[in-house]
Amino acid sequence: MASAADRDPRQHTQKMQKALTDIKNHLREDIHKVDEPQLKAMFETSAEVLEGLAKAFRDYEQKNEAAWR
C-alpha cells in the first residue's frame, strides 16, 4: 500500500523536474565536448524540450495553467 507521501503529487513532480533538469544540464555540457554540428543541434534541441517538460511539471504543481486547475 502506498504511503501518504507516495500519494502526494508534489513529491512526484519534483522528482521529475530534477531528473529532467539533470539530463538537460548534461546535454548542454556535452555540446562543448562534440564537434559534429548536427549532434550539437540535437543536444540543444533535446535540452530545450526537456526544459519545456520541466516547466509543464512546475505549472502543474503550481496550477499556473488553466488545464491544471
C-alpha positions as CSV (number, residue, x, y, z in Angstrom):
1,M,0.0,0.0,0.0
2,A,1.3,3.4,-0.9
3,S,2.0,5.8,1.9
4,A,0.5,9.3,2.1
5,A,3.8,10.8,1.0
6,D,3.8,8.5,-2.1
7,R,0.4,9.8,-3.0
8,D,1.4,13.4,-2.8
9,P,1.7,14.6,-6.4
10,R,4.3,17.2,-5.5
11,Q,6.7,14.5,-4.5
12,H,6.5,13.0,-7.9
13,T,6.5,16.3,-9.9
14,Q,9.6,17.5,-8.0
15,K,11.5,14.2,-8.7
16,M,10.6,14.5,-12.4
17,Q,11.7,18.1,-12.5
18,K,15.0,17.3,-11.0
19,A,15.6,14.3,-13.4
20,L,14.7,16.4,-16.4
21,T,16.9,19.3,-15.3
22,D,19.8,16.9,-14.7
23,I,19.6,15.5,-18.2
24,K,19.1,18.9,-19.7
25,N,22.3,20.2,-17.9
26,H,24.2,17.1,-19.1
27,L,23.2,17.7,-22.7
28,R,24.2,21.3,-22.5
29,E,27.6,20.4,-21.0
30,D,28.2,17.8,-23.7
31,I,27.5,20.3,-26.5
32,H,31.0,21.6,-25.9
33,K,32.5,18.1,-26.0
34,V,31.5,17.1,-29.5
35,D,32.5,18.5,-32.9
36,E,29.6,17.5,-35.1
37,P,27.2,20.4,-35.7
38,Q,24.2,18.1,-36.2
39,L,24.9,16.4,-32.8
40,K,25.3,19.8,-31.1
41,A,21.9,20.9,-32.6
42,M,20.4,17.6,-31.4
43,F,21.7,18.1,-27.9
44,E,20.5,21.7,-27.8
45,T,17.0,20.8,-29.2
46,S,16.7,18.0,-26.6
47,A,17.7,20.3,-23.8
48,E,15.0,22.8,-24.9
49,V,12.4,20.1,-25.0
50,L,13.4,18.9,-21.5
51,E,13.2,22.4,-20.2
52,G,9.7,22.7,-21.6
53,L,8.7,19.4,-19.9
54,A,10.2,20.6,-16.5
55,K,8.1,23.8,-16.9
56,A,5.0,21.7,-17.5
57,F,5.6,19.9,-14.3
58,R,6.1,23.2,-12.4
59,D,3.0,24.6,-14.0
60,Y,1.0,21.5,-12.9
61,E,2.4,21.8,-9.4
62,Q,1.6,25.5,-9.1
63,K,-1.7,25.2,-11.1
64,N,-0.4,28.1,-13.3
65,E,-2.2,26.9,-16.5
66,A,-5.9,26.6,-17.0
67,A,-5.5,22.9,-17.9
68,W,-4.2,22.1,-14.4
69,R,-7.0,23.9,-12.5
